[in-house]
Amino acid sequence: MKKLIIIANFLLVGSFLYAQQVQPVFTNNPFPKTITVSGSAEMEVIPDEIYVNITLREYQKKGEDKKDIETIKTNFLESCKAAGIADSSISIFSFTGYSNYYYFKKRKKDPNMQSSITYQVEFKDSKTMDALVEKLDDEATQNFQIVSTSHSRMTEFRRQLKIKAVQAAKDKGVYLTESIGEKLGEAVTIKEPDEPVILPYYSAANSQMRLRSVNTLVAENYEFDNDKSQQVDFKKIKLRFEVEVVFALK
């Protein structure tokens, strides 16, 4: 019985000494009082990078020779040049034609099978887009689809908004702490915001829409006032960042 009592006392003393050693970890906290605040910043920008997929396909009018894909491609690229579109802004998105083995095999069974090509063109504004539409071969043009929009200064805008969001968090921290008679100290942690996902804006342009001007098409698909006397801009891209900052209290 005495041995059990001695062991129990030894364990209690050991636990007490361990607690004494661990305790300073908490009492030596350099920031015993903190405040966590959030700050946000947002802006809207008109895109200057508009990516459009244009699908062209072979066709044949009654009583005429078939307009082959090579001729259509040549005419399209000449139209782009006439509209002031640089070669670097044009790329092939997809192609079904004579160089495609699957197409070649199918063409043997169906001589009337038509090859097609889809270009992706980058526009800076709707004015250039309208200039190209006026020059397109409407029989060959099967689709004219806006697949995504962005801005050439997007990295700079994101940096500016993150800075403003942190500054907004600090301003909020100042007036919140002053309301309780405290003073805001240094920043302890700053949680960088996640990058927002910019979703593409789609415009389902069919063969009937191709006969209209691009400004009219954009006005209908982007819910703008369809007044041709006004210049139509693309739907603005909304950017928003929110940060979380932990400040020490003096």
C-alpha positions in Angstrom: 0.0 0.0 0.0 2.9 2.4 0.9 4.5 1.6 -2.4 1.3 2.6 -4.3 1.1 5.9 -2.4 4.8 6.7 -3.1 4.3 5.9 -6.9 1.2 8.1 -7.0 3.0 11.0 -5.3 5.9 10.6 -7.8 3.5 10.8 -10.7 1.8 13.9 -9.4 5.1 15.6 -8.8 6.3 14.7 -12.3 3.1 16.0 -13.9 3.4 19.2 -11.9 7.0 19.7 -13.1 6.1 19.0 -16.7 3.2 21.5 -16.5 5.7 24.1 -15.2 8.0 23.5 -18.2 5.2 23.7 -20.8 3.3 26.7 -19.4 5.8 29.4 -20.6 5.0 28.4 -24.2 1.6 30.0 -23.8 2.6 32.9 -21.6 5.4 34.0 -24.0 3.0 34.5 -26.9 4.2 37.7 -28.7 0.6 38.5 -29.8 -1.7 37.8 -26.9 -4.4 40.0 -28.4 -5.3 40.0 -32.1 -8.1 41.0 -34.4 -9.0 39.2 -37.7 -10.5 41.4 -40.4 -11.4 41.0 -44.0 -11.0 43.5 -46.9 -12.2 43.4 -50.4 -11.8 45.3 -53.7 -13.4 45.0 -57.1 -13.5 46.5 -60.5 -15.1 46.0 -63.9 -13.1 46.1 -67.2 -14.2 46.0 -70.8 -12.3 43.1 -72.5 -9.8 43.9 -75.1 -9.1 40.2 -75.9 -12.2 38.6 -77.5 -11.7 35.1 -78.8 -14.0 34.0 -81.6 -14.3 30.6 -83.2 -15.3 30.8 -86.9 -16.2 27.6 -88.7 -16.0 27.5 -92.5 -17.2 24.6 -94.7 -17.2 23.7 -98.4 -20.3 24.3 -100.3 -21.8 24.0 -103.8 -24.5 26.2 -105.3 -26.8 24.7 -107.9 -25.3 24.8 -111.3 -21.9 25.9 -110.0 -18.7 24.2 -109.2 -18.0 23.3 -105.6 -16.1 25.9 -103.5 -13.4 23.8 -102.1 -11.9 24.3 -98.6 -8.5 25.6 -99.9 -10.2 28.4 -101.8 -12.4 29.2 -98.8 -9.3 29.3 -96.5 -7.5 31.6 -98.8 -10.4 34.0 -99.1 -10.9 34.0 -95.3 -7.3 34.9 -94.6 -7.4 37.6 -97.2 -10.6 39.0 -95.5 -8.8 39.0 -92.1 -5.9 40.9 -93.6 -8.3 43.4 -95.2 -10.0 43.9 -91.8 -6.7 44.7 -90.2 -6.3 41.4 -88.3 -2.6 40.3 -87.8 -1.6 36.8 -88.7 -0.5 36.3 -85.1 -4.1 36.7 -84.0 -5.3 33.8 -86.1 -4.9 30.1 -85.3 -6.5 26.9 -86.5 -8.8 25.5 -83.8 -9.8 22.3 -85.7 -9.7 20.9 -89.2 -11.5 18.1 -91.1 -10.2 17.8 -94.6 -8.1 16.0 -97.1 -5.1 15.4 -94.7 -7.4 13.6 -92.2 -7.3 9.8 -92.6 -10.7 9.3 -91.1 -12.2 12.0 -93.3 -10.4 10.5 -96.4 -11.9 7.1 -95.7 -15.4 8.5 -95.2 -15.1 10.7 -98.3 -14.6 7.5 -100.5 -18.0 6.3 -99.4 -19.6 9.7 -99.7 -18.1 11.9 -102.4 -20.4 14.8 -101.4 -19.0 14.9 -97.9 -17.7 18.4 -97.1 -14.5 19.3 -95.3 -14.5 22.1 -92.8 -12.1 24.2 -90.7 -12.5 26.2 -87.6 -10.3 29.2 -86.9 -9.9 31.0 -83.6 -9.4 34.8 -84.1 -8.5 37.2 -81.4 -10.2 40.6 -81.7 -9.4 43.8 -79.7 -12.8 45.4 -80.2 -16.2 44.9 -81.8 -15.4 47.4 -84.6 -12.7 45.0 -86.0 -15.1 42.1 -85.6 -17.8 43.9 -87.6 -15.3 44.7 -90.3 -14.5 41.0 -90.8 -18.1 39.9 -90.7 -18.9 42.2 -93.6 -16.2 40.4 -95.7 -17.1 36.8 -94.8 -18.5 34.4 -97.3 -21.9 33.7 -95.8 -22.3 30.4 -97.6 -19.0 29.1 -96.2 -19.4 30.5 -92.7 -21.2 28.0 -90.6 -20.6 29.4 -87.1 -19.3 32.6 -85.5 -19.0 32.0 -81.8 -17.5 34.2 -79.0 -15.8 31.6 -76.8 -14.0 33.7 -74.2 -13.0 37.2 -73.2 -10.1 38.7 -71.2 -7.9 41.7 -70.9 -4.3 42.3 -71.8 -3.7 44.0 -68.4 -5.3 41.3 -66.3 -2.2 40.6 -64.2 -1.8 44.3 -63.4 -5.5 44.6 -62.4 -5.2 41.6 -60.1 -2.1 43.0 -58.4 -3.9 46.4 -57.9 -7.0 44.8 -56.4 -5.0 42.6 -54.0 -3.2 45.7 -52.7 -6.5 47.6 -52.3 -8.1 44.6 -50.5 -5.3 44.5 -47.9 -5.5 48.3 -47.4 -9.2 48.0 -47.0 -8.7 45.4 -44.3 -6.3 47.7 -42.5 -8.7 50.6 -42.6 -11.4 48.3 -41.2 -9.1 47.1 -38.4 -8.3 50.7 -37.4 -11.9 51.8 -36.9 -13.0 48.6 -35.2 -10.2 48.7 -32.7 -10.7 52.4 -32.0 -14.4 51.7 -31.2 -13.3 49.7 -28.2 -10.4 51.9 -27.2 -7.6 49.8 -28.6 -4.9 50.5 -31.2 -4.1 48.5 -34.3 -0.7 46.9 -34.3 1.4 45.1 -36.9 0.1 42.5 -39.3 0.6 39.0 -38.1 -0.7 37.0 -41.1 -2.1 37.9 -44.5 -4.1 35.2 -46.4 -3.7 35.8 -50.1 -7.0 35.5 -51.9 -7.8 32.8 -54.4 -7.6 33.7 -58.1 -11.1 34.1 -59.4 -12.2 31.9 -62.3 -13.2 34.1 -65.3 -15.9 32.2 -67.2 -16.2 32.6 -70.9 -19.1 34.4 -72.4 -20.8 32.5 -75.1 -22.7 33.8 -78.1 -24.6 31.2 -80.0 -24.5 32.7 -83.5 -26.4 30.6 -86.1 -26.6 31.1 -89.9 -29.4 33.6 -89.6 -27.4 35.7 -87.2 -24.4 35.8 -89.6 -26.5 38.0 -91.9 -26.7 40.7 -89.2 -24.0 43.1 -88.1 -21.8 42.0 -85.1 -23.0 45.0 -83.1 -26.6 43.8 -83.4 -25.6 40.2 -82.6 -23.7 41.3 -79.4 -26.5 43.6 -78.4 -29.0 40.7 -78.5 -26.8 38.1 -76.8 -25.3 40.5 -74.1 -28.6 42.3 -73.2 -27.6 45.7 -74.6 -29.9 48.3 -76.0 -30.2 47.5 -79.7 -29.6 51.0 -80.9 -27.4 51.2 -83.9 -26.6 54.8 -83.3 -24.6 53.8 -80.2 -21.3 51.9 -80.1 -21.9 48.5 -78.4 -19.2 47.3 -75.9 -18.8 43.7 -74.7 -20.0 42.7 -71.4 -17.6 43.8 -68.7 -15.4 41.4 -66.8 -16.0 41.7 -63.0 -12.9 41.1 -60.8 -13.2 40.8 -57.0 -10.6 39.9 -54.4 -11.1 39.4 -50.6 -8.3 39.0 -48.1 -8.1 38.0 -44.5 -5.6 39.7 -42.3 -4.7 39.1 -38.6 -3.5 42.2 -36.8 -1.9 42.5 -33.3 -3.5 44.8 -30.8 -1.3 47.3 -28.9 
